[in-house]
Amino acid sequence: MSQRKLSVTHKASSAKVERSYQSFVKQSVSELSGRPSPRALGIDGHFCSRKKSYATTLVDLYETCRLLAQQYFLNAINSAWTLKWK
């Protein structure tokens, strides 16, 4: 949506809309700063609700795969330990 439309729909000056946008961006950046960026980023896009909207999913593949591998090996170790003591 353009600044012009926002200023008309919200009955605010374009300067006010710009200040609000800059404030929002600054707050968003400060909330995200300090967070590590993913080593491997997975991106998937798909249509939703009969192609009326579109969704994009972002996943940290490194962390997801590490957690899946950790869980797999824990299950394998537990299974081996259980078989050993039966």
C-alpha positions, -999 to 999 in steps of 0.1 A, spaced: 0 0 0 14 34 -9 20 63 15 -6 83 -4 -33 56 2 -24 53 39 -25 91 44 -60 92 28 -74 62 46 -60 71 80 -64 109 76 -28 116 84 -1 135 65 23 117 43 51 129 67 33 112 96 30 80 76 67 82 68 77 87 104 55 59 115 70 36 89 106 46 99 97 40 136 83 5 128 114 -4 107 138 8 134 119 -12 161 119 -43 139 156 -41 133 164 -36 170 143 -66 179 161 -88 153 196 -75 160 217 -99 179 199 -130 165 222 -153 146 215 -156 109 209 -192 96 238 -211 80 215 -228 55 182 -211 47 153 -232 32 127 -213 13 93 -228 2 65 -209 -14 30 -221 -20 -5 -208 -28 -32 -209 -2 -70 -209 -3 -75 -216 -40 -47 -194 -52 -61 -162 -36 -30 -158 -14 6 -168 -13 27 -179 16 65 -182 19 81 -204 46 116 -198 57 135 -225 77 169 -227 92 179 -260 76 212 -263 96 194 -261 130 165 -282 119 187 -310 104 209 -309 135 179 -314 158 165 -341 136 198 -360 136 202 -356 173 168 -370 179 175 -399 154 207 -409 172 192 -406 206 164 -429 195 189 -453 180 210 -453 212 180 -459 233 168 -488 211 203 -504 212 204 -500 250 169 -515 254 178 -545 232 211 -550 252 193 -553 285 163 -575 273 
